[in-house]
Every structure is written in structure tokens, then in C-alpha cells.
Amino acid sequence: EPEISAQTPININTATVEQLVLLPGIGPVLAQRIVDYRQAHGSFQRAGDILEVEGIGPTSYERIRQLISVQ
């Protein structure tokens, strides 16, 4: 099981649904929405762009902000 931490953030532009569900508060439905959003709109330019995904609000973002990247 890969460890997700601020030292090894998950790249939201390449992460699979399986990887995204490892983030706190992100279940299978939200993870799929992130992947679908990426496929529809292209790569996230910055981590904060994940707020554009339906179901991810400021609280969710605060929880995962340190754990995601857009390398």
C-alpha cells in the first residue's frame, strides 16, 4: 500500500482512481469525478484547480492540499 504524505504527494494529473481514493475524504465516486474532469478539461494547472471538480469544496481541499501536486 503506497504511503501518501506531504513528502510524496500524489500527482492529480496522472493518479488513477485507485490512487486518488487513498486521499482523506476522497471516495470512489469523487476519485472518478477527478479523473473524468481531467479527461474532459485536460491537466490541472495548479493544485487548487481541483476545486472545480463537483463535490470538492474548500474543506475537502484543505484536507488534501498538502498531499497533492500537479507535477
DSSP file (Angstrom, degrees, kcal/mol; ACC not computed):
  #  RESIDUE AA STRUCTURE BP1 BP2  ACC     N-H-->O    O-->H-N    N-H-->O    O-->H-N    TCO  KAPPA ALPHA  PHI   PSI    X-CA   Y-CA   Z-CA
    1    1 A E              0   0    0      0, 0.0     2,-0.1     0, 0.0     0, 0.0   0.000 360.0 360.0 360.0 114.9    0.0    0.0    0.0
    2    2 A P        -     0   0    0      0, 0.0     2,-0.4     0, 0.0     0, 0.0  -0.375 360.0-126.2 -67.0 140.9    1.7    3.2   -1.1
    3    3 A E        -     0   0    0     -2,-0.1     2,-0.6     2,-0.0    19,-0.0  -0.729  17.3-153.7 -87.8 130.5    2.0    5.9    1.6
    4    4 A I        +     0   0    0     -2,-0.4     2,-0.3    18,-0.1    63,-0.1  -0.928  32.6 141.5-106.2 123.8    0.7    9.3    0.7
    5    5 A S        -     0   0    0      3,-0.7     3,-0.2    -2,-0.6     5,-0.0  -0.900  67.5 -91.8-147.8 175.3    2.3   12.2    2.6
    6    6 A A  S    S+     0   0    0     -2,-0.3    -1,-0.0     1,-0.2    -2,-0.0   0.781 125.7  56.6 -64.1 -24.6    3.5   15.7    2.1
    7    7 A Q  S    S+     0   0    0      1,-0.3    -1,-0.2    60,-0.0    60,-0.0   0.854 119.4  28.8 -74.0 -34.9    6.9   14.2    1.2
    8    8 A T  S    S-     0   0    0     -3,-0.2    -3,-0.7     2,-0.0    -1,-0.3  -0.610  86.2-173.4-125.1  72.5    5.4   12.1   -1.5
    9    9 A P        -     0   0    0      0, 0.0     2,-0.4     0, 0.0    59,-0.3  -0.251  27.8-110.9 -67.2 155.0    2.4   13.9   -2.8
   10   10 A I  E     -a   68   0A   0     57,-3.2    59,-2.6     9,-0.1     2,-0.8  -0.714  24.4-126.8 -87.8 132.3    0.1   12.3   -5.3
   11   11 A N  E >>  -a   69   0A   0     -2,-0.4     4,-2.1    57,-0.2     3,-1.5  -0.698  16.2-161.1 -81.9 109.6    0.1   13.9   -8.8
   12   12 A I  T 34 S+     0   0    0     57,-2.5    -1,-0.2    -2,-0.8    58,-0.1   0.608  86.8  62.0 -70.7  -9.1   -3.5   14.6   -9.6
   13   13 A N  T 34 S+     0   0    0     56,-0.4    -1,-0.3     1,-0.1    57,-0.1   0.652 120.1  21.1 -87.0 -16.0   -2.7   14.8  -13.3
   14   14 A T  T <4 S+     0   0    0     -3,-1.5    -2,-0.2     2,-0.1    -1,-0.1   0.508  92.9 119.6-125.2 -11.1   -1.6   11.2  -13.5
   15   15 A A     <  -     0   0    0     -4,-2.1     2,-0.1     1,-0.1    -5,-0.0  -0.252  54.6-135.2 -64.2 143.2   -3.2    9.5  -10.5
   16   16 A T     >  -     0   0    0      1,-0.1     4,-2.7    19,-0.0     3,-0.2  -0.426  29.4-102.5 -86.1 168.2   -5.6    6.6  -11.0
   17   17 A V  H  > S+     0   0    0      1,-0.2     4,-2.1     2,-0.2     5,-0.2   0.908 124.7  56.5 -55.3 -42.3   -8.9    6.2   -9.2
   18   18 A E  H  4 S+     0   0    0      1,-0.2     4,-0.2     2,-0.2    -1,-0.2   0.863 110.9  42.8 -60.6 -37.2   -7.2    3.6   -7.0
   19   19 A Q  H >4 S+     0   0    0     -3,-0.2     3,-1.3     1,-0.2     4,-0.3   0.892 110.9  54.9 -75.5 -40.3   -4.5    6.1   -6.0
   20   20 A L  H >< S+     0   0    0     -4,-2.7     3,-1.8     1,-0.3    -2,-0.2   0.838  97.6  62.6 -64.6 -33.4   -6.9    9.0   -5.5
   21   21 A V  T 3< S+     0   0    0     -4,-2.1    -1,-0.3     1,-0.3     5,-0.2   0.659  89.6  71.0 -68.9 -12.1   -9.1    7.1   -3.1
   22   22 A L  T <  S+     0   0    0     -3,-1.3    -1,-0.3    -4,-0.2    -2,-0.2   0.667  79.2  96.2 -74.4 -15.6   -6.1    6.9   -0.7
   23   23 A L  S X  S-     0   0    0     -3,-1.8     3,-1.9    -4,-0.3     2,-0.1  -0.513  93.5 -96.3 -74.1 142.3   -6.5   10.6   -0.1
   24   24 A P  T 3  S+     0   0    0      0, 0.0    -1,-0.1     0, 0.0     3,-0.1  -0.372 107.1   7.9 -61.9 130.2   -8.5   11.5    3.1
   25   25 A G  T 3  S+     0   0    0      1,-0.2     2,-0.7    -4,-0.1     5,-0.1   0.441  98.9 116.5  82.4  -0.3  -12.2   12.2    2.3
   26   26 A I    <   -     0   0    0     -3,-1.9    -1,-0.2    -5,-0.2    -3,-0.1  -0.886  42.1-178.9-105.8 110.2  -11.9   11.1   -1.4
   27   27 A G     >  -     0   0    0     -2,-0.7     4,-2.7    -3,-0.1     5,-0.2  -0.332  46.6 -84.1 -95.8-177.3  -14.1    8.0   -2.1
   28   28 A P  H  > S+     0   0    0      0, 0.0     4,-2.2     0, 0.0     5,-0.2   0.852 126.0  51.9 -57.3 -38.0  -14.5    6.1   -5.3
   29   29 A V  H  > S+     0   0    0      2,-0.2     4,-2.0     1,-0.2     5,-0.1   0.947 113.8  41.9 -67.1 -48.4  -17.2    8.5   -6.7
   30   30 A L  H  > S+     0   0    0      2,-0.2     4,-2.3     1,-0.2    -1,-0.2   0.903 112.8  54.6 -64.6 -40.5  -15.1   11.7   -6.1
   31   31 A A  H  X S+     0   0    0     -4,-2.7     4,-2.0     1,-0.2    -1,-0.2   0.915 108.9  48.2 -59.2 -43.0  -12.0    9.9   -7.4
   32   32 A Q  H  X S+     0   0    0     -4,-2.2     4,-2.9    -5,-0.2    -1,-0.2   0.883 109.0  54.2 -65.1 -38.1  -13.8    9.0  -10.6
   33   33 A R  H  X S+     0   0    0     -4,-2.0     4,-2.8     2,-0.2    -2,-0.2   0.886 106.6  51.8 -62.5 -38.4  -15.0   12.6  -10.9
   34   34 A I  H  X S+     0   0    0     -4,-2.3     4,-2.2     2,-0.2    -2,-0.2   0.939 112.7  44.9 -62.6 -46.8  -11.4   13.9  -10.7
   35   35 A V  H  X S+     0   0    0     -4,-2.0     4,-2.2     1,-0.2    -2,-0.2   0.915 114.4  49.0 -63.6 -43.7  -10.3   11.5  -13.5
   36   36 A D  H  X S+     0   0    0     -4,-2.9     4,-2.1     2,-0.2    -2,-0.2   0.907 110.2  51.2 -63.0 -41.7  -13.4   12.4  -15.6
   37   37 A Y  H  X S+     0   0    0     -4,-2.8     4,-3.0     1,-0.2     5,-0.3   0.925 110.1  49.9 -60.5 -44.9  -12.7   16.1  -15.1
   38   38 A R  H  X S+     0   0    0     -4,-2.2     4,-2.2     1,-0.2    -1,-0.2   0.894 111.0  48.7 -61.4 -41.8   -9.1   15.7  -16.2
   39   39 A Q  H  < S+     0   0    0     -4,-2.2    -1,-0.2     1,-0.2    -2,-0.2   0.857 117.5  41.8 -67.9 -34.1  -10.2   13.8  -19.3
   40   40 A A  H  < S+     0   0    0     -4,-2.1    -2,-0.2    -5,-0.2    -1,-0.2   0.856 130.5  22.8 -79.7 -36.9  -12.7   16.5  -20.2
   41   41 A H  H  < S-     0   0    0     -4,-3.0    -3,-0.2     1,-0.3    -2,-0.2   0.483 103.0-122.0-113.7  -6.4  -10.7   19.6  -19.4
   42   42 A G     <  -     0   0    0     -4,-2.2    -1,-0.3    -5,-0.3    -2,-0.1  -0.356  59.2 -12.4  88.2-175.2   -7.0   18.5  -19.6
   43   43 A S  S    S-     0   0    0      1,-0.1     2,-0.3    -2,-0.1   -30,-0.1  -0.170  70.2-108.3 -61.6 148.0   -4.4   18.7  -16.9
   44   44 A F        -     0   0    0      1,-0.1    -1,-0.1     3,-0.0     3,-0.1  -0.628  22.8-155.0 -70.9 131.9   -4.8   20.6  -13.7
   45   45 A Q  S    S+     0   0    0     -2,-0.3     2,-0.3     1,-0.2    -1,-0.1   0.831  76.3   6.0 -80.2 -33.3   -2.6   23.7  -13.9
   46   46 A R  S >  S-     0   0    0      1,-0.1     3,-1.9    23,-0.1     4,-0.3  -0.970  80.3-105.6-146.1 160.6   -2.3   24.0  -10.1
   47   47 A A  G >  S+     0   0    0     -2,-0.3     3,-1.9     1,-0.3     4,-0.2   0.856 115.4  63.1 -56.1 -38.1   -3.5   22.0   -7.1
   48   48 A G  G >  S+     0   0    0      1,-0.3     3,-1.9     2,-0.2    -1,-0.3   0.690  83.3  78.0 -62.8 -18.9   -6.3   24.5   -6.4
   49   49 A D  G X  S+     0   0    0     -3,-1.9     3,-2.1     1,-0.3    -1,-0.3   0.696  73.9  79.0 -64.2 -16.7   -7.9   23.7   -9.7
   50   50 A I  G X  S+     0   0    0     -3,-1.9     3,-1.6     1,-0.3    -1,-0.3   0.725  76.1  74.9 -64.3 -18.5   -9.2   20.5   -8.1
   51   51 A L  G <  S+     0   0    0     -3,-1.9    -1,-0.3     1,-0.3     5,-0.2   0.696  82.0  69.2 -64.9 -18.0  -11.9   22.8   -6.5
   52   52 A E  G <  S+     0   0    0     -3,-2.1     2,-0.3    -4,-0.2    -1,-0.3   0.694  78.3  97.4 -72.4 -17.8  -13.5   22.9  -10.0
   53   53 A V  S X  S-     0   0    0     -3,-1.6     3,-2.1    -4,-0.2   -19,-0.1  -0.577  89.3-108.5 -75.9 128.7  -14.4   19.2   -9.6
   54   54 A E  T 3  S+     0   0    0     -2,-0.3    -1,-0.1     1,-0.3     3,-0.1  -0.331 104.0  26.2 -58.0 129.3  -18.0   18.8   -8.4
   55   55 A G  T 3  S+     0   0    0      1,-0.2     2,-0.7    -4,-0.1    -1,-0.3   0.263  94.8 104.3 100.7 -11.5  -18.1   17.6   -4.8
   56   56 A I    <   +     0   0    0     -3,-2.1    -1,-0.2    -5,-0.2    -3,-0.0  -0.905  46.4 166.3-106.6 111.8  -14.7   19.1   -3.8
   57   57 A G     >  -     0   0    0     -2,-0.7     4,-2.7    -3,-0.1     5,-0.2  -0.465  54.2 -78.2-111.9-175.1  -15.1   22.2   -1.7
   58   58 A P  H  > S+     0   0    0      0, 0.0     4,-2.5     0, 0.0     5,-0.2   0.845 127.6  52.5 -55.8 -37.7  -12.8   24.2    0.5
   59   59 A T  H  > S+     0   0    0      2,-0.2     4,-1.6     1,-0.2     5,-0.1   0.945 112.0  44.4 -66.1 -47.3  -13.0   21.8    3.4
   60   60 A S  H  > S+     0   0    0      1,-0.2     4,-1.4     2,-0.2    -1,-0.2   0.919 113.7  51.9 -60.4 -43.7  -12.0   18.8    1.2
   61   61 A Y  H  X S+     0   0    0     -4,-2.7     4,-2.3     1,-0.2     3,-0.4   0.912 106.3  52.4 -62.0 -43.8   -9.3   20.8   -0.4
   62   62 A E  H  < S+     0   0    0     -4,-2.5     4,-0.4     1,-0.2    -1,-0.2   0.879 108.1  53.6 -57.7 -37.8   -7.8   21.9    2.9
   63   63 A R  H  < S+     0   0    0     -4,-1.6    -1,-0.2     1,-0.2    -2,-0.2   0.828 122.5  26.3 -67.4 -32.9   -7.7   18.2    3.9
   64   64 A I  H >X S+     0   0    0     -4,-1.4     3,-2.1    -3,-0.4     4,-0.7   0.522  90.3 101.4-110.2  -7.1   -5.7   17.1    0.8
   65   65 A R  G >< S+     0   0    0     -4,-2.3     3,-0.7     1,-0.3    -3,-0.1   0.835  86.5  45.0 -49.1 -44.1   -3.9   20.3   -0.2
   66   66 A Q  G 34 S+     0   0    0     -4,-0.4    -1,-0.3     1,-0.2    -2,-0.1   0.610 112.1  54.9 -75.5 -11.6   -0.5   19.1    1.3
   67   67 A L  G <4 S+     0   0    0     -3,-2.1   -57,-3.2   -58,-0.1     2,-0.3   0.437  98.2  69.0-105.4  -2.0   -0.9   15.7   -0.2
   68   68 A I  E <<  +a   10   0A   0     -3,-0.7     2,-0.3    -4,-0.7   -57,-0.2  -0.865  51.2 176.9-122.1 154.5   -1.4   16.6   -3.9
   69   69 A S  E     -a   11   0A   0    -59,-2.6   -57,-2.5    -2,-0.3   -56,-0.4  -0.905  27.9-143.6-142.5 171.1    0.7   18.0   -6.6
   70   70 A V              0   0    0     -2,-0.3   -59,-0.1   -59,-0.2   -60,-0.0  -0.089 360.0 360.0-127.7  33.4    0.4   18.8  -10.3
   71   71 A Q              0   0    0    -25,-0.0    -1,-0.1     0, 0.0   -60,-0.1   0.510 360.0 360.0 -46.3 360.0    4.0   17.9  -11.5
